[in-house]
Amino acid sequence: MSGTLVTLALIFTELSVLAFGGGNTILPEMKRQVVDINHWMTAQEFSALFALAQAAPGPNMMVVPLVGWHVAGFAGVLVTSLAKFGPSSLITGVALQLWERFKDRPWRRHVQAGLVPVTAGLVTASAIVITHASAPSWTLALITALVAIATTTTRIHPLLALAAGAVLGLSGLGQP
């Protein structure tokens, strides 16, 4: 068990440092580490934990302690949470102080403009990984796409769209 906890600590510390642009940008690498490399869960289990974390109130990275719990129980929750949130919080604090120090520099605007597409690309990659794991059939992928389009182009409440997608998925339409 201690070897697993050390591995969890190393993985989530690395992910913490790489979480540029928000926590969801590291989802592809998190999935690769816990599913493909360490085989602690299936892609569908990872997707289910992510969905549960997104449905729960609180920070959008609640998937981290859920992965820890799945892999190593309460000790896994502690290790993954400290490893993921500790280093990135320290780096953010230092970066904000430096960013404020150079607030009048003209290059700062260019750096911010350049970071927007990088962040958008990382978030898009995360969405693709989660969709691929969540929708093993073309029908489920279509339901996922329709819900995404509905929530981004209309004023439909996201929970209503989520419920509609769940009903369609449970109806057997998405069975492979």
Residue pairs with C-beta under 8 A, 6 or more apart in sequence:
1 72
1 75
4 71
4 72
4 76
5 72
5 75
5 76
5 79
7 38
8 68
8 71
8 72
8 76
8 79
8 80
8 83
9 79
9 80
9 82
9 83
10 83
11 30
11 33
11 34
11 38
11 83
12 64
12 68
12 79
12 80
12 83
12 84
13 83
13 84
13 86
13 87
15 26
15 29
15 30
15 33
15 84
16 83
16 84
16 85
16 86
16 87
16 88
17 87
17 88
17 91
18 25
18 26
18 29
19 25
19 26
19 84
19 88
20 118
20 119
20 122
21 115
21 118
21 119
21 122
21 123
22 60
22 119
22 123
23 59
23 60
23 61
23 64
24 60
24 61
24 122
24 123
24 126
25 119
25 122
25 123
25 125
25 126
26 126
27 50
27 63
27 126
27 129
27 130
28 125
28 126
28 128
28 129
30 46
30 63
30 64
30 67
31 43
31 46
31 129
31 130
31 133
34 40
34 41
34 46
34 67
34 71
35 41
35 42
35 43
35 46
35 133
40 67
40 70
40 71
41 49
41 67
41 70
41 71
43 132
43 133
44 133
44 134
44 136
45 70
46 67
46 133
47 130
47 133
47 134
49 63
49 66
49 67
49 70
50 63
50 130
51 134
52 62
52 66
53 60
53 61
53 62
53 63
53 66
54 60
54 62
54 63
55 162
56 62
61 84
61 85
64 80
64 81
64 84
64 85
65 77
65 80
65 81
67 76
67 80
68 76
68 77
68 78
68 79
68 80
68 81
69 76
69 77
70 76
71 80
72 79
99 108
102 108
131 141
131 144
134 140
134 144
135 141
135 143
135 144
135 174
136 176
137 174
137 175
137 176
139 173
139 174
139 175
140 169
140 173
140 174
143 165
143 168
143 169
143 173
143 174
144 165
146 165
147 161
147 162
147 164
147 165
150 156
150 161
151 158
151 161
168 174
